[in-house]
Amino acid sequence: MGPHKFMMPVLMLLSCSTSIGAAVDCTTVTDLISVCATFITYGSPDPYPGSPCCEAITNLSLMTRSTANRRSLCWCLMGLITANNPNSTAIATLPGFCGIPLGFTIEPDTDCNSNIF
């Protein structure tokens, strides 16, 4: 099964709700993260996500200028993590592997309401 087949259910799931909190559009987040599908699914390219994926994470970091945006981005990423279990760890590691801070730590148990400022 190719990486694009893996992301289709995620895209369909998150496209149903266009945004959470109206600050960050989850469809946009999903589209950006979809370029990381190979890394999320297989842990490759070996073992780093690669330039297109890190460029997507850079674009996500541009969305984190306010607390509301960071919380919305967190909720979108948590939706992806939930939808991609057991590959959730790969999604959570993307900012660190790419060296791109999002202004918050994303982990499978992150509370976007109380841990984002």
C-alpha atoms as one frame of an Amber mdcrd trajectory, in Angstrom:
protein
   0.000   0.000   0.000   1.484   3.328  -1.053   1.813   6.360   1.225  -0.943
   8.239  -0.603  -3.461   5.495   0.165  -2.519   5.887   3.824  -3.255   9.614
   3.827  -6.594   9.436   1.982  -8.636   8.426   5.055  -6.926  11.186   7.016
  -7.681  13.749   4.331 -11.302  12.664   4.195 -11.612  12.715   7.982 -10.174
  16.168   8.452 -11.733  17.752   5.382 -15.131  17.221   6.988 -14.333  19.976
   9.455 -12.666  22.827   7.657 -11.323  24.467  10.757 -11.198  24.271  14.497
 -11.495  27.567  16.292 -11.435  29.330  12.910  -7.801  30.324  13.423  -6.066
  27.531  11.490  -7.681  25.530   8.724  -7.243  21.790   9.397  -7.597  20.987
   5.718  -4.541  23.143   5.034  -2.642  21.438   7.853  -3.588  18.016   6.478
  -2.533  19.022   2.969   0.832  20.224   4.263   1.425  17.120   6.381   0.441
  14.833   3.490   3.869  15.420   1.889   5.269  13.668   4.969   3.210  10.503
   4.354   6.198   8.283   3.536   7.992   9.306   6.717   4.832   8.941   8.816
   4.031   5.517   7.398   7.478   3.954   7.000   9.935   6.107   8.959  11.737
   6.989   5.758  13.481   8.637   3.969  16.155   7.061   6.052  15.419   8.090
   8.912  14.644  11.790   8.371  11.511  13.285   6.804  13.239  15.104   3.904
  13.112  18.592   2.417   9.505  18.749   1.121   8.233  17.568   4.488  10.384
  20.036   6.421   9.217  22.828   4.119   5.659  21.879   5.089   6.588  22.071
   8.780   8.131  25.494   8.120   4.811  26.586   6.615   3.013  25.274   9.702
   5.350  27.303  11.913   4.261  30.442  10.054   0.744  29.777  11.361   1.811
  29.967  15.014   1.973  33.719  15.504  -0.803  33.874  18.113  -1.978  31.705
  20.987  -5.278  31.051  19.171  -3.398  29.893  16.070  -1.051  27.666  18.089
  -4.026  26.067  19.827  -5.855  25.538  16.536  -2.752  24.053  14.935  -2.338
  21.829  17.975  -5.933  20.578  17.636  -5.410  19.864  13.939  -2.189  17.964
  14.627  -3.820  16.043  17.474  -6.563  15.020  15.033  -3.897  13.703  12.674
  -2.151  11.899  15.511  -5.409  10.260  16.584  -6.255   9.267  13.012  -2.768
   7.856  12.368  -2.286   5.759  15.456   0.069   3.720  15.652   2.166   6.101
  13.500   1.402   9.018  15.806   4.951   9.197  17.116   6.228  10.004  13.625
   3.895  13.004  13.355   4.915  14.231  16.800   8.629  14.053  15.868   8.374
  16.044  12.628   9.113  19.516  14.113  12.131  18.165  16.014  13.559  16.253
  13.060  13.165  19.318  10.859  14.507  21.720  13.507  11.389  23.890  13.170
   9.793  24.978  16.464   6.012  25.319  16.478   5.895  27.142  19.815   4.572
  24.056  21.593   5.452  20.403  22.006   3.208  17.974  20.210   2.879  14.530
  21.757   0.113  11.932  21.611  -1.254  13.182  24.955  -0.804  16.961  24.499
  -3.633  19.050  25.963  -4.089  21.864  23.457  -6.342  23.840  25.798  -4.037
  24.149  28.787  -0.493  23.590  27.478  -0.455  26.197  24.696   0.226  29.861
  25.480
